[in-house]
Amino acid sequence: MNILSWIVFGLIVGLVANVLDPAPARGGLVGTIILGILGALLGGFLGDLLFGTGVSGFNLSSFIVAVIGALVLLFVGRSLRRA
């Protein structure tokens, strides 16, 4: 995937993760894109490590793995802020 694809994919993943997360979102559009891209990277790494499937492009399995990664990032970030 090229950089524009990662940005669009990150935006979509970040928006879905923010909708699924009950706490209010921060960071605006740029924060949402960064959350989605980092979530895709984390989800891809963890998915590949645990299940042998990571983020491989615009497809359903990559999307699900990326959203799970973004939700993990949101959870860890909120846990660290509280500590």
Secondary structure, DSSP 8 states (H G I E B T S, - for coil): --HHHHHHHHHHHHHHHHHHSSS---SHHHHHHHHHHHHHHHHHHHHHHHHS----SSSHHHHHHHHHHHHHHHHHHHHHHH-
